[in-house]
Amino acid sequence: MTAIGSATVPWRFQFSGTLKAIYVMRYAMFSGGAAIALALAQRAYDGHVGIGLVFGLLVGLFLFRGQLRPFRVPAMGLGRERIHFVHRKQDKALEWTRVTSISPHDRYVALVLEGGGSMELLARDYGLSAQALATLLQGFLQPVRRGLLPADAEVRRALGVVQQDASSGTGA
C-alpha cells in the first residue's frame, strides 16, 4: 500500500501465504485419506496394506490436485502506467490505456480492452468481492487517480520480478 497523507492506497493483491499453506495441508490430508481407504480395502481383501496404501496415495495426489490451484494465481500489482500480473517472477503487464471499461459480475471482474478484447479476474483470488475489486480498479481508470499509485519499477521490485537485463554485472 502507498501512504498518501493519512490514507493508504491498496496496490498489491495476491493469494494469502497462509491460505496457500492451508491448501497444501488439505491436499496432503485428502491424499492421505485416499491412501488409508485403499489400504483398508486391500487389508479386507487379502490381509496386506502396502500396495493399497501406495496406490491410494497416488490416486489421492491425482484426484485432489485442484487443491493446489492457488499456486497458479498471479499476484497483481497496480502501477501508474500498467497493471502487473506476476507469476513465478515473470511479469505480464497490461497498460492502463488499453482498458476501456471495468465491470463486476457474479464472481469475477471483466476488463474490456481496446479492440474488443476482454480479460476476467476471479475476485476471490485477490481477497475481494467482485464489486469491491471493480470499484477499486474503476477509480484508477482516470489518469489523475493513478498518480496515487507507486511507480511501475517499484511495483515490479515489490512483486519480485526477475530483471531480464542483457548486461550482466561487471566483476571487480
C-alpha positions as CSV (number, residue, x, y, z in Angstrom):
1,M,0.0,0.0,0.0
2,T,1.1,3.5,-0.7
3,A,0.6,6.1,2.1
4,I,-1.0,9.4,1.0
5,G,-1.3,11.6,4.0
6,S,-3.3,9.6,6.5
7,A,-4.9,7.3,3.8
8,T,-3.4,4.3,2.1
9,V,-4.0,3.2,-1.5
10,P,-4.1,-0.6,-2.0
11,W,-2.0,-1.5,-5.0
12,R,-0.8,-5.1,-4.3
13,F,-3.1,-8.1,-4.4
14,Q,-2.2,-11.8,-4.1
15,F,-3.4,-15.0,-2.6
16,S,-2.5,-15.2,1.1
17,G,0.5,-17.2,2.1
18,T,-1.4,-18.6,5.0
19,L,-4.3,-19.8,2.7
20,K,-1.8,-21.4,0.4
21,A,-0.4,-23.4,3.4
22,I,-3.9,-24.4,4.3
23,Y,-4.5,-25.7,0.8
24,V,-1.3,-27.7,0.9
25,M,-2.3,-29.3,4.2
26,R,-5.7,-30.1,2.8
27,Y,-4.1,-31.7,-0.3
28,A,-1.9,-33.8,1.9
29,M,-4.7,-34.9,4.2
30,F,-7.1,-35.7,1.4
31,S,-4.5,-37.7,-0.4
32,G,-3.6,-39.5,2.8
33,G,-7.2,-40.3,3.4
34,A,-7.5,-41.9,0.0
35,A,-4.3,-43.9,0.8
36,I,-5.8,-45.1,4.1
37,A,-9.1,-46.0,2.4
38,L,-7.5,-48.2,-0.3
39,A,-5.1,-49.7,2.3
40,L,-8.1,-50.8,4.4
41,A,-9.8,-52.2,1.3
42,Q,-6.8,-54.2,0.4
43,R,-6.4,-55.4,4.0
44,A,-10.0,-56.6,4.0
45,Y,-9.4,-58.3,0.7
46,D,-6.0,-60.1,1.3
47,G,-4.6,-59.0,4.7
48,H,-1.9,-56.8,3.3
49,V,-1.8,-53.0,3.1
50,G,1.4,-51.9,1.1
51,I,0.1,-51.8,-2.4
52,G,-3.2,-50.3,-1.4
53,L,-1.5,-47.6,0.6
54,V,0.8,-46.6,-2.2
55,F,-1.8,-46.8,-4.9
56,G,-4.3,-44.9,-2.7
57,L,-1.7,-42.2,-2.2
58,L,-1.1,-41.9,-5.9
59,V,-4.8,-41.8,-6.7
60,G,-5.3,-39.2,-3.9
61,L,-2.5,-37.0,-5.2
62,F,-4.1,-37.1,-8.7
63,L,-7.7,-36.6,-7.6
64,F,-7.1,-33.7,-5.2
65,R,-4.5,-31.8,-7.3
66,G,-7.1,-29.0,-7.6
67,Q,-6.3,-28.0,-4.0
68,L,-3.0,-26.6,-5.4
69,R,-4.8,-24.1,-7.7
70,P,-3.8,-21.0,-5.5
71,F,-0.2,-21.6,-6.6
72,R,-1.2,-20.8,-10.2
73,V,-2.8,-17.4,-9.4
74,P,-0.6,-14.5,-10.3
75,A,0.0,-11.6,-7.9
76,M,-1.5,-8.4,-9.2
77,G,0.2,-5.0,-8.7
78,L,-1.2,-1.7,-9.8
79,G,1.4,0.8,-11.2
80,R,1.0,4.2,-12.6
81,E,1.3,3.1,-16.2
82,R,0.4,-0.7,-16.1
83,I,-1.4,-3.4,-14.2
84,H,1.2,-6.1,-13.5
85,F,0.4,-9.8,-13.2
86,V,3.4,-11.7,-11.7
87,H,3.6,-15.4,-11.7
88,R,6.9,-17.3,-11.0
89,K,8.8,-14.0,-11.0
90,Q,7.7,-13.3,-14.6
91,D,5.7,-10.1,-15.3
92,K,2.8,-9.9,-17.7
93,A,1.8,-6.2,-17.9
94,L,-1.4,-4.6,-19.2
95,E,-1.3,-0.9,-19.9
96,W,-4.0,1.2,-18.2
97,T,-4.6,3.0,-21.5
98,R,-5.7,-0.3,-23.1
99,V,-8.5,-0.8,-20.6
100,T,-11.7,0.9,-21.8
101,S,-14.1,-0.2,-19.0
102,I,-14.3,-2.4,-15.9
103,S,-17.5,-4.2,-14.8
104,P,-18.3,-6.5,-11.9
105,H,-20.1,-9.8,-12.5
106,D,-21.1,-12.6,-10.2
107,R,-17.7,-13.8,-9.0
108,Y,-15.3,-12.0,-11.5
109,V,-14.4,-8.6,-12.8
110,A,-14.3,-8.1,-16.6
111,L,-11.7,-5.7,-18.0
112,V,-12.8,-4.6,-21.5
113,L,-9.8,-3.8,-23.7
114,E,-9.3,-1.7,-26.8
115,G,-10.1,-3.6,-30.0
116,G,-13.0,-5.6,-28.4
117,G,-10.9,-8.0,-26.3
118,S,-11.6,-8.7,-22.6
119,M,-10.0,-10.2,-19.6
120,E,-11.6,-11.7,-16.5
121,L,-10.2,-11.7,-13.0
122,L,-11.7,-14.0,-10.3
123,A,-12.1,-11.6,-7.5
124,R,-11.8,-14.1,-4.6
125,D,-8.2,-14.9,-5.8
126,Y,-7.3,-11.3,-4.6
127,G,-9.3,-11.4,-1.4
128,L,-12.0,-9.0,-2.5
129,S,-15.6,-9.2,-3.7
130,A,-16.2,-8.6,-7.4
131,Q,-17.9,-5.3,-6.6
132,A,-15.0,-4.1,-4.4
133,L,-12.3,-5.1,-6.9
134,A,-14.2,-3.5,-9.8
135,T,-14.8,-0.3,-7.8
136,L,-11.1,0.0,-6.9
137,L,-9.9,-0.7,-10.5
138,Q,-12.5,1.7,-12.0
139,G,-11.2,4.5,-9.8
140,F,-7.7,4.1,-11.4
141,L,-9.0,4.3,-15.0
142,Q,-8.7,8.1,-14.5
143,P,-5.0,9.1,-15.1
144,V,-5.2,11.7,-12.2
145,R,-6.0,9.0,-9.7
146,R,-3.2,6.7,-11.0
147,G,-0.8,9.3,-9.7
148,L,-1.5,7.9,-6.2
149,L,-0.1,4.6,-7.2
150,P,3.6,3.7,-7.0
151,A,5.9,3.8,-10.0
152,D,5.9,0.7,-12.1
153,A,9.6,-0.1,-11.3
154,E,8.7,-0.1,-7.6
155,V,5.7,-2.4,-8.2
156,R,7.9,-4.8,-10.2
157,R,10.6,-4.8,-7.4
158,A,8.0,-5.3,-4.7
159,L,6.5,-8.3,-6.5
160,G,9.9,-9.9,-7.0
161,V,10.1,-9.7,-10.8
162,V,13.3,-11.0,-12.2
163,Q,15.1,-8.3,-14.2
164,Q,15.9,-9.5,-17.7
165,D,18.8,-7.2,-18.5
166,A,21.1,-8.0,-21.4
167,S,24.1,-6.7,-19.4
168,S,25.4,-8.7,-16.6
169,G,27.2,-7.2,-13.6
170,T,30.8,-6.3,-14.0
171,G,33.1,-8.1,-11.7
172,A,35.8,-6.2,-9.8
